[in-house]
Amino acid sequence: MQNHRLLTEACCFTLIAAGGIVYAASLPHSDMDFLNTAARIDMFEAHEGEMAQNQATRGDVKDLANALVQDYSTCYSQLARLAAKTGTTVPKGIDIAGNSTISQLVNLKGTSFDRQFAKDEVSAQRNALAVFQHEAKYGKDASVKAFASQTIPVLERDLKRAETCAGLARRT
């Protein structure tokens, strides 16, 4: 009787665990690629925002940096929860040393940093927005597609902030 109960519990556990695996395997490859790409974008943008919080000299650039850290950290947390619900995982770290944009920014100070950071952010925000818009339009999994759609307004706001900062930074 004891062995039968243990075997039944083990089978139930296996079925529950397998359910997550089956769902993860059923998540379309394109949606899994999006989750991984979005996670990397979130981590890089949050890191660059933290750099700018420390290195920027202009108030508007620091404000942009603060918004990026907040927005991309929140996005990553939501993304990680979504990945867990879909039975997948997302990257938990990035190769900062291997990123040329970060390497370049590390060596800049003052208005040179502000100008380059703002310029880089316009490009980065456009790229992030394109990735999320593509998923929102062509994604297969409803929950992943909805996440992408809900994030687009935040990315659009960050792009406008970056464009404003870049315009002001060119004038200085």
N, C-alpha and C positions, 0 to 999 in steps of 0.2 A: 504494500500500500504506500509506504514512504517513497519507494523508488518510482512508483507510478506518478505520485504527486510531483516529485522532482523532475521527472521526464516531461510532464505536462507543462510545468513552469518554464523549463528550458525551451520547449517548443514554442510557447507563447512569446518568450523573450526573443527567440530567433525570428519569429514572424514579425514582431514589432520592429526589430532592428532591420530585417530585410525590407520592411515597408519603406523605411527611409532610403535604403539603397535603391530599391526599385524606383522610387520617385526621383531620386537624384539621377539615375540612369535615364529616366524618361524626360528630364529637363533637357530641352533641345541644346545642342552644342553651341549654337549662336547665342543663346541666353546665358549659358555658362561663361562664354567668352566675354559677354557684356559685363557680367558680375565681376570677373577678374580685372577687366580693363577699368571699370568704374572704381574698384577698390584701389588700384594703383594711382589713378587720377586723384582720388580723395587724399591718399597719403602724401603724394608729392605736393599737392596744393596746400594742404595743411602745414607741411614742413616749410615750404617757401613762405607762407604767411608768417610762421614763427620767426623765420630769418628776418623778414621785413619788420616785424614788431621790434626787433633789436637793432637793425641796421638802418632803417629809413630815417630821414631827417624831417620830411614834410608831414604835416598833420593828415592830409588827405591820403597819403600813401600808407601811413600807419592805420588809418581808419579802414582802408581797403584790406590791409593785412589782418586786422582784427576780424573783419567780416569773413575773410577766407578761412581763417582758422576755425571760427565758429561754424560756418556753413559746411565746410568739408569734413570736419570732425563729426558733426551731426549726421551728415550723409553717410559717412563710413559706418557709424553705429547702426543706422537703419539698414544699410546694405548687408552688414554682417548678420543682423537678425533675420533678414529676408533669406539670405543664403542658408542659414541654419534651418529655417522653416522648409526650404526646398530640398534639404538634405545634402547641400553642398557646402564648401568652405571657400573663403576668399583669402588672398594673401594677407599676412599679418605684418609684413615688413617690406621695405624697399631698399634698393641699392643706391644710396645717396651719392656715394663716391663716384659711381658710374654715370651720373647724370650731368651732362655738359652745362645745362642751364644753371643748376645749383653750383657747380664748380666755378662758373663765371661769376655768379652773384657773390660768392664767398669773398672774392678778392676786390669787390667794389665797395666804395664808401661814399657818403654824402649824396650830392645831387646826381653823381654818376650812378650810384645804386638806385636811387629813386627812379631815374629815367629808364634804366634797363629793366628793373623789376616791373614797372608799369607797362612797358612795351611787351615784355615776356608774358605778362598776365593777359593782355588783350588776346594774344595768340593762344594761350593755354585755355582761356575761357571759351573762345570760339571752338576750339577742339573738343572740349568737354561738352559743350552744348550740342555739337554735331553728333557725338557718340550717344548722348541721351536721347536726342531727337530721332536718331536712327532706330534705337531700341523701342521708343514709344510708338513708332510707325510700323516697324517690321517684326517686333518681338513676337515670340510664339506663346510663352507662358504668361497668362493673364496677370499674375501677381508681380512678375518682373517688369512687364510692360507698364503696369499701373505705377510702380515705383519710379520708373524713368519719367513718365508723364508728370507725376507730382513734383519731381525735382527740377524740371525745366524752368519754372518761374524763378527759382532761386538762382539758377545759373545765368539766366537772362539779366537779373538784377546785378549779379557780380560782374558780368560782361560790361554793363553800362558804367558801373563804378570804375572798372579798369580803363575803359575808354576815356572817361573823364579825367582820371589821374594821368594817363598817357598824354592827353592833350595839354594839360597844365604843366606836366614835367618837360615837354618839348620847349615850352616858352621860357623855362628857367635856365 
